[in-house]
Every structure is written in structure tokens, then in C-alpha cells.
Amino acid sequence: MTTTDKAALLARFIEERRRMPFAWGSNDCCLFAADWVLASTGRDLAAEYRGQYATALGALRFVQSAGGVEGLVERAGGRRVDEKLARRGDIIARDVGNGTGLGVCIGALAAFVEADGLCFLSLHQSSCWRF
């Protein structure tokens, strides 16, 4: 996939998800990030967990079994890169106010799922992975 194609795909992905509300097990931070990786690479990082939880407790078990959100991304084969080298489409982990969330880099900001759709936060003090 060319850089131009990936940028267009990311723009469509973000627009489709912009107003999609948060929902455990279908549109939470881990599945949002996994859905992007699936759309952009064809690899489903969350295949074994899809449909397996629908509550905060279920999500917590899923994340803990993977060694936390960072462990989840690394176990799935993400290559860690310095936040200063983050580029569009990279997976981002950072404090989102109620814990660590996973998002997708869209440039100088990253998109994260919140109650009523996406929020956009800086990359400051984040971890970053590339697939």
C-alpha cells in the first residue's frame, strides 16, 4: 500500500469512527487500535478476543492477560518507535485521563475513543508502535 493510499484509508477510518460511541467489546480503545491495524494491514490483533467481553471487567481481564495495553501491542508484533518519530497510522498509548488508552496517530495528534466518539490528544508522553 502506498503512503498516499494509507493516508486516504486512515482519513476514511477516522471519519467513519468519529461519532461512534464507546462500547466495551466493540468500540473500546483496544479494539479501535486493532480495527485500524486490521484495516491497514489485514492482521487482526484482537481476533481471539472479539466477542469475548462486553463489560469493563471483561476488558480488564483481556488487557491483563496480555500484560497491559502496551503488552497487548507488543505481543501482537508492534515495533516500538520513539514518540518523536511517530507517523500517521502508528498505534499510540498514553494516559487519557482514566488510565492508559490506545489510539491511532493522525499527525501531531492521536485519535482515541471516548463516550460520544473520538477525542484527539497530543502525542506528549506517549508510547508508539508501528505495524
ABEGO torsion letter per residue (X at the ends): XBAAAAAAAAAAAAAAAAABBBBBGABBAAAAAAAAAAAAAGBBAAAAABGABABAAAAAAAAAAAGEAAAAAAAAGBBBBBAAABBBGBBBBBBAGAEBBBBBBAEABBBBBBAAEBBBBBABGBBBBBX
